[in-house]
Amino acid sequence: MPLEDNLQKIIIIDFGSQFTQLIARKIRELGIYCEIINHNKINKKYKIEKNVKGLVLSGGPLNVYQSNKVKLNKNILLSKIPVLGICFGHQIISKEMGGKVKQSKAREFGLATVEKVNNSILTKNFFVNNKNNVWMSHADEVTKLPKNFKVIAKTNNSKLCIIESTKDKLYGIQFHPEVTHTNKGKIILKNFVFDICKIKKNWSPKYQKTNLIKEVKKKVGNSRVICALSGGVDSSVVAKLLANAIGKNLTCIFVNTGLLRKDEEKQVVNTFKKKFKINLIYVDAENQFLSKLKNVSDPEKKRKIIGSLFIKIFEKYAKKIKNVKFLAQGTLYPDLIESKSVTGSQTSKIKSHHNVGGLPKKMNLKLLEPLKYLFKDEVRKLGLELNLNKDIISRHPFPGPGLAIRIPGVITREKIKILKEADYYFIKALKDEKLYNRIWQAYAALLPVKTVGVMGDNRTYEYLCLLRAITSEDGMTADFFEFKKPFMQFVSNQIVNNIRGINRVVYDITSKPPSTIELE
Ligand code: XMP
């Protein structure tokens, strides 16, 4: 249980929808705490805790007649605690309460027009001239109303698109109010939590700061904590939060692998050691990393070498600090949510991610994960509340193996130096043109190819620089960002004119899938 034990909340029951986390984020943006629970947990024994003020049933890939896969303790629908079913959730409420669900004659995917049939608190301020554009994704539909229910809205292909039973406090909608394509979808969630569940705002960065500090103090007492600080958003927020809570009992260890972005190590030392006066051990391990990586070109080998050397170095310095009981990590809520697929499909390993996950077992330390109930956007707001600089908070994600996976093939000092400069010019232009915050992640890479160019009447034979900039919700899928020609021309000129070693710039126009965000 995070934070206060009696914090009022909404529970979202996940039936495997790709949008479940989005529902949670939208509700939290309204200032209400909510948690996601896998539908398997809502079995016969499940009891609703006193502080649960409402339930949301998500969509999902199942159909309501796959009785072996769908488990739902019907008591939760009879408990008089408000329930909102979305898509599959709408169908399962209907079926369980005596209605009928059938395969639709015409499936609905994408935009649809919903028309008002009756008034409802759920749709207060939602319709515009009794209509609205909503986003659908379903192959089944509710064809018979359950007892005590009435229709609130319909579409051409879904006559029972929004239904409700105010007596039982049950509400169902066939479309997805949580996605941005549904016009004013958030209003439905707002009406549900405030007017139907009658829950009061209880979730803000200020609340999180106060309570997380309290919680850390209680858990840690007078023990010592170590934290691997990378300079990224998550570890920076963890470090600052812990420093506020336990002061000098926190020691951060920052390992400079030599594979970081330009001047990154200076910024980390300036912010955490000089400005915030946090105990920080700075380890310059560039030579060790580069000598281990010499002549290695296989992506997985690079990742493994970097990951294990990082752990070895971190362990060596951590051992020098006496009486350490905890290792702090920036685990976030999405890492925690049960990711087991409801359809049982397995995802294959694409890349071995570098993190410090192996450390606590090896070092006999307890894990301290103060951010484990927060989404990334909440971590950013908490960071601002903790007075962290905007530059740190809005930083694009950066992979553990750093520039090593942005230099396909063999890594040399010369290549790293060239790449740091290219990345610097690209990112600076993005910031100057106010594009940086519209992009989820952007970087430059140095390809192991030399091509011929001409500069000042002379032949050049230099490296190829690849630029990548993507938009994404969570890094799982991504699309390339569409720049205007003058911007691309400017960046290309900046890079080629200012950096010796690059004479050609290309832009990566693949999405993920089929590509990945990083090159290796
Ligand atoms: P890919 O390349 O798998 O990247 O599409 C998805 C996101 O993960 C980041 N990434 C990593 N982050 N350790 C990390 O902490 C890693 O080893 C690692 N590899 C990739 C990548 O930058 C992108 O944001």
Boltz pocket constraint, residues with backbone or C-beta under 6 A from the ligand:
constraints:
  - pocket:
      binder: B
      contacts: [[A, 351], [A, 352], [A, 353], [A, 354], [A, 355], [A, 397], [A, 398], [A, 399], [A, 400], [A, 401], [A, 441], [A, 475], [A, 476], [A, 512], [A, 515], [A, 516], [A, 517], [A, 518], [A, 519], [A, 520]]
      max_distance: 6.0
